[in-house]
Amino acid sequence: MTVLILTCREDVTADLVVAELRQQGVPLVRFDPADLPDQAALSTEFDRGDFTGYLSTEGRLVSIHGLRSIWVRRPGKPAAHAAEPSEWLTAECGQALYGMLYSTAARWMNHPGAADPARHKPFQLRIAQRSGFAVPPTLVTTYPRAAHEFAARLGDIVVKSASGPPAIDPPVALPTTRIGPDTDFSDVAAGATLLQRYIPKRADIRLICVGTELFAARKIAASGQVDGRFGYHGFHWEALEVPGRIARAVLEYMALTGLAYGAFDFAEDADGVWWFLECNQGGQFGFVELETGQPIAAAVASWLAVPRAAYDS
C-alpha cells in the first residue's frame, strides 16, 4: 500500500522522509494540489453503494483504496499552478481532492479536520492550559483600554502575531517585540492584538511529537533575546531529555487536539520552567534533526508506513 505525501515541489523536510520511506521499501507518491488540473489529474466515482478514486502525477497513478496513510506536509493551494487560476477553480479542485481523500480509510498526519482548529493561537493556549503546561498570561483584544490595563498589571509584556507572518510577496516576518506599560495602545482598535507576559528565557526549546515519540532540542538564548527566530548568536541546538511532566502534557495535548504530529515551542526560564508558546501542527523539524542527529524523519516515515490492517483492527 502507498503513502501519499501532500506537499509543494520544494520541501527539504519532506525530502528527508521520502528518503527514509524509500530505504524502508515503502511505496509513496508525492502530490502537490497546486498542480491540479493542468499537471495532475484525479477521478472518483460513486455508484451502487461503493466508490473508486484515482490520482495521477508525474506519470504515477495511485488508487485511493490503496492508500495506507496521508501526510499533509506543506501542500500548495489547489489549482495554484493552473494556466488560468481562479478562486472558483481552487474551490472546485479542493472539493474534489479533499472530498475524495476524506472518503478513504487512510491514516492522516494530520487530518485537516484536526489541523485547522489547531492552527489558532487562542485555541492552542486553552488546550495547553487543560493539558497542564505552564502558559504565560495572555490577552487577545481589540480594546485599547484592555490592552493598557493588561500591560499596567504585568509591567513587562511582548506583542506578537496571532496568525504568523502574512502571506504576501515578498514575505514579511513579524518578530515578537518587547514593550512596556507606557506604550500607546490606541492602534489595538484597528485589529486583533496578542499580548503576553514577557518570559526572561535562558533557552529556546523545540519539541517534536510524532505519534507518541518525543524529540526535544535546546538552544541557549542570547542575553535579552526575545524572538529566537531572528539573529544568530553562535549557539546550536542540542538534544535533551523530555521531563516526565512535559511528556504527559504533550501527549494530553495531542489527544485533545486529535493531532498525530506537532512541533512545540517553549521558553525555558532561569528556574528551568518550560513555558508553552505554541504548537505548530505542521512545523519544521529538519533543522533539529540536522543539528542533533535525532531520527525524526525516520519516526515520521515509520508512522506513515504502518500497515493499514494494524490500525483498522
C-alpha positions as CSV (number, residue, x, y, z in Angstrom):
1,M,0.0,0.0,0.0
2,T,1.1,3.6,-0.7
3,V,1.9,6.6,1.4
4,L,0.6,9.9,-0.1
5,I,2.6,13.0,0.7
6,L,0.8,16.3,0.0
7,T,3.4,18.9,-0.2
8,C,4.9,21.6,-2.5
9,R,7.7,20.9,-5.0
10,E,10.5,22.3,-2.9
11,D,10.3,20.9,0.6
12,V,13.6,19.7,2.2
13,T,11.8,18.4,5.2
14,A,9.6,16.1,3.1
15,D,12.8,15.0,1.2
16,L,14.2,13.6,4.4
17,V,11.0,11.5,5.0
18,V,10.9,10.4,1.3
19,A,14.4,9.1,1.7
20,E,13.5,7.1,4.8
21,L,10.4,5.6,3.2
22,R,12.4,4.5,0.2
23,Q,15.0,3.0,2.4
24,Q,12.2,1.1,4.1
25,G,10.9,-0.1,0.8
26,V,7.5,1.7,1.2
27,P,5.7,2.8,-1.9
28,L,4.9,6.5,-2.0
29,V,3.5,9.3,-4.2
30,R,4.3,12.9,-3.7
31,F,1.5,15.1,-4.8
32,D,1.0,18.9,-4.9
33,P,-2.6,20.0,-5.1
34,A,-1.4,23.2,-6.8
35,D,-0.7,21.0,-9.9
36,L,-4.4,20.3,-10.4
37,P,-5.8,20.2,-13.1
38,D,-3.0,21.0,-15.6
39,Q,-0.1,18.9,-14.4
40,A,-2.0,16.3,-12.3
41,A,-5.4,14.6,-12.5
42,L,-8.0,12.9,-10.4
43,S,-11.1,10.9,-10.8
44,T,-13.6,9.4,-8.4
45,E,-16.9,7.7,-9.0
46,F,-19.7,6.8,-6.6
47,D,-22.0,4.1,-7.8
48,R,-24.2,1.3,-6.3
49,G,-23.0,2.0,-2.7
50,D,-19.3,1.9,-3.5
51,F,-16.8,4.4,-4.8
52,T,-13.5,4.3,-6.7
53,G,-10.9,7.0,-7.0
54,Y,-7.5,7.7,-8.6
55,L,-4.8,10.3,-8.5
56,S,-2.1,10.7,-11.1
57,T,1.0,12.9,-11.1
58,E,4.3,12.8,-12.9
59,G,3.4,9.5,-14.6
60,R,2.3,7.8,-11.4
61,L,-1.2,6.5,-10.9
62,V,-2.5,5.6,-7.4
63,S,-5.8,4.2,-6.3
64,I,-7.2,5.8,-3.2
65,H,-8.2,2.4,-1.9
66,G,-4.5,1.6,-1.9
67,L,-3.5,4.4,0.4
68,R,-2.2,3.4,3.8
69,S,-1.5,6.9,5.1
70,I,-1.6,10.6,4.0
71,W,0.9,13.1,5.2
72,V,-0.3,16.7,4.9
73,R,3.1,18.4,4.9
74,R,3.0,21.7,3.0
75,P,0.5,21.4,0.2
76,G,0.1,24.1,-2.3
77,K,-3.3,25.7,-2.8
78,P,-5.4,23.6,-5.2
79,A,-5.1,24.8,-8.9
80,A,-2.5,27.5,-8.0
81,H,-0.3,26.3,-10.9
82,A,-3.1,26.3,-13.4
83,A,-2.7,28.2,-16.6
84,E,-5.8,30.3,-15.6
85,P,-6.1,30.1,-11.8
86,S,-9.2,31.4,-10.1
87,E,-10.9,31.2,-6.8
88,W,-13.6,29.2,-8.4
89,L,-11.1,26.7,-9.8
90,T,-9.3,26.4,-6.5
91,A,-12.6,25.7,-4.7
92,E,-13.7,23.1,-7.3
93,C,-10.4,21.3,-7.2
94,G,-10.2,21.4,-3.4
95,Q,-13.6,20.0,-3.1
96,A,-12.8,17.2,-5.5
97,L,-9.4,16.3,-4.0
98,Y,-10.0,16.5,-0.3
99,G,-13.6,15.2,-0.5
100,M,-12.2,12.1,-2.2
101,L,-9.4,11.7,0.3
102,Y,-11.7,12.2,3.3
103,S,-13.6,9.2,2.0
104,T,-10.7,6.8,2.3
105,A,-9.7,4.7,5.3
106,A,-6.2,6.0,5.2
107,R,-4.4,7.3,8.3
108,W,-3.7,11.0,8.4
109,M,-0.8,13.1,9.7
110,N,-2.6,15.5,10.3
111,H,-6.2,15.3,9.3
112,P,-7.4,18.7,8.2
113,G,-10.3,18.5,10.5
114,A,-7.9,18.4,13.4
115,A,-5.2,20.6,11.9
116,D,-7.5,23.6,11.0
117,P,-8.6,24.5,14.6
118,A,-5.2,23.6,15.9
119,R,-3.7,26.5,13.9
120,H,-5.5,29.1,16.0
121,K,-3.3,30.5,18.8
122,P,-6.1,31.2,21.3
123,F,-7.3,27.6,20.9
124,Q,-3.7,26.4,21.4
125,L,-3.4,28.3,24.6
126,R,-6.6,26.9,26.1
127,I,-5.7,23.4,25.2
128,A,-2.2,24.0,26.7
129,Q,-3.8,25.1,29.9
130,R,-6.0,22.0,30.0
131,S,-3.0,19.8,29.3
132,G,-1.0,21.0,32.2
133,F,1.6,23.3,30.6
134,A,2.8,26.5,32.1
135,V,1.2,29.2,29.9
136,P,2.2,32.9,30.2
137,P,-0.7,35.3,30.9
138,T,-2.0,36.3,27.5
139,L,-4.6,38.8,26.2
140,V,-6.0,38.9,22.6
141,T,-8.1,42.0,22.2
142,T,-9.3,44.9,20.0
143,Y,-9.9,47.1,23.1
144,P,-7.1,49.6,23.7
145,R,-8.2,50.0,27.3
146,A,-8.0,46.3,27.9
147,A,-4.5,46.2,26.4
148,H,-3.4,49.2,28.6
149,E,-4.8,47.6,31.8
150,F,-3.1,44.2,30.9
151,A,0.3,46.0,30.4
152,A,-0.1,48.0,33.5
153,R,-0.9,44.9,35.6
154,L,2.0,42.8,34.2
155,G,4.5,45.6,33.6
156,D,6.7,43.8,31.0
157,I,5.0,42.2,28.0
158,V,5.5,41.3,24.4
159,V,3.3,41.8,21.3
160,K,3.3,39.0,18.7
161,S,1.3,37.8,15.7
162,A,-1.6,35.5,16.4
163,S,-1.6,34.1,12.8
164,G,2.1,34.1,11.9
165,P,3.7,36.1,9.0
166,P,1.2,37.4,6.5
167,A,1.1,35.6,3.2
168,I,2.4,38.3,0.9
169,D,5.2,38.6,-1.6
170,P,7.9,39.4,-0.7
171,P,7.3,37.5,2.6
172,V,7.3,39.6,5.7
173,A,8.4,38.4,9.1
174,L,6.8,39.8,12.3
175,P,9.1,39.4,15.2
176,T,7.9,39.1,18.8
177,T,8.6,42.5,20.3
178,R,9.0,43.5,23.9
179,I,7.0,46.6,25.0
180,G,6.2,48.3,28.3
181,P,3.1,49.7,30.1
182,D,3.7,53.2,28.7
183,T,3.1,52.0,25.1
184,D,0.3,53.8,23.2
185,F,-2.3,51.1,22.6
186,S,-4.7,53.1,20.6
187,D,-3.9,51.2,17.4
188,V,-5.2,48.0,19.0
189,A,-8.6,49.0,17.8
190,A,-7.5,48.5,14.2
191,G,-7.0,44.8,14.5
192,A,-6.9,41.9,17.0
193,T,-3.7,42.1,19.0
194,L,-2.0,39.4,21.0
195,L,-0.1,40.5,24.2
196,Q,1.7,38.1,26.5
197,R,3.8,38.4,29.6
198,Y,7.5,38.6,28.8
199,I,9.4,35.4,29.9
200,P,13.1,36.1,30.5
201,K,14.4,33.0,29.0
202,R,17.7,31.2,29.2
203,A,17.0,28.9,26.3
204,D,14.6,28.1,23.5
205,I,13.2,24.6,23.3
206,R,11.7,22.8,20.3
207,L,9.9,19.6,20.9
208,I,8.7,17.4,18.1
209,C,5.9,14.8,18.7
210,V,5.5,12.0,16.2
211,G,2.6,9.9,17.3
212,T,3.8,9.1,20.8
213,E,7.5,9.6,20.2
214,L,9.1,12.8,21.5
215,F,12.3,14.5,20.4
216,A,13.4,17.7,22.2
217,A,16.2,20.1,21.5
218,R,17.5,23.1,23.4
219,K,19.3,26.2,22.2
220,I,20.8,28.8,24.7
221,A,19.3,32.2,24.2
222,A,21.4,35.3,23.9
223,S,21.2,37.8,26.7
224,G,17.9,39.8,26.3
225,Q,16.8,37.8,23.3
226,V,13.1,38.0,22.7
227,D,12.4,36.2,19.4
228,G,14.8,33.2,18.8
229,R,13.9,33.1,15.0
230,F,15.9,36.3,14.4
231,G,19.7,36.8,14.8
232,Y,22.4,34.3,15.0
233,H,24.3,34.2,18.3
234,G,26.6,31.3,17.8
235,F,24.5,28.8,19.8
236,H,23.4,25.5,18.4
237,W,20.5,23.1,19.0
238,E,21.4,20.2,21.4
239,A,19.3,17.2,22.1
240,L,17.9,16.8,25.6
241,E,15.7,14.5,27.6
242,V,12.0,15.4,28.0
243,P,10.9,15.7,31.6
244,G,8.1,13.4,32.6
245,R,5.6,16.2,33.4
246,I,6.2,17.7,30.0
247,A,5.9,14.4,28.2
248,R,2.5,13.7,29.9
249,A,1.3,17.2,28.9
250,V,2.4,16.8,25.3
251,L,0.5,13.5,24.9
252,E,-2.6,15.0,26.6
253,Y,-2.4,18.0,24.2
254,M,-2.1,15.6,21.2
255,A,-5.1,13.6,22.4
256,L,-7.3,16.7,23.0
257,T,-6.5,18.1,19.5
258,G,-6.5,14.8,17.6
259,L,-3.1,15.6,16.1
260,A,-0.6,12.9,15.1
261,Y,2.3,15.4,14.7
262,G,3.1,18.6,16.5
263,A,6.1,21.0,16.8
264,F,6.0,22.6,20.2
265,D,8.0,25.7,21.2
266,F,8.8,26.6,24.8
267,A,10.8,29.3,26.6
268,E,12.9,27.9,29.4
269,D,13.3,30.4,32.3
270,A,16.1,30.7,34.9
271,D,14.3,28.2,37.1
272,G,14.1,25.6,34.4
273,V,10.3,26.0,33.8
274,W,9.2,25.3,30.2
275,W,6.7,28.0,29.2
276,F,4.4,26.9,26.4
277,L,4.5,29.4,23.5
278,E,2.8,27.5,20.6
279,C,2.3,24.1,18.9
280,N,2.7,24.3,15.1
281,Q,0.8,21.3,13.6
282,G,3.0,21.5,10.5
283,G,6.2,22.8,12.0
284,Q,9.7,22.2,10.7
285,F,11.9,19.5,12.2
286,G,14.7,19.3,9.6
287,F,17.0,21.8,11.4
288,V,16.6,19.9,14.7
289,E,17.5,16.6,13.1
290,L,20.5,18.0,11.2
291,E,22.0,19.7,14.3
292,T,21.2,17.0,16.9
293,G,21.2,13.8,14.8
294,Q,17.8,12.7,16.3
295,P,16.0,10.3,13.9
296,I,12.8,12.4,13.5
297,A,12.4,11.7,9.7
298,A,12.7,8.0,10.4
299,A,10.0,8.3,13.1
300,V,7.7,10.1,10.7
301,A,8.4,7.5,8.0
302,S,7.7,4.6,10.3
303,W,4.4,6.2,11.5
304,L,3.3,6.6,7.9
305,A,4.5,3.1,6.9
306,V,2.3,1.2,9.4
307,P,0.2,-1.3,7.5
308,R,-3.4,-0.2,7.4
309,A,-4.6,-3.5,8.9
310,A,-2.7,-2.6,12.1
311,Y,-5.0,0.3,12.8
312,D,-8.1,-0.9,11.0
313,S,-8.4,-3.8,13.5
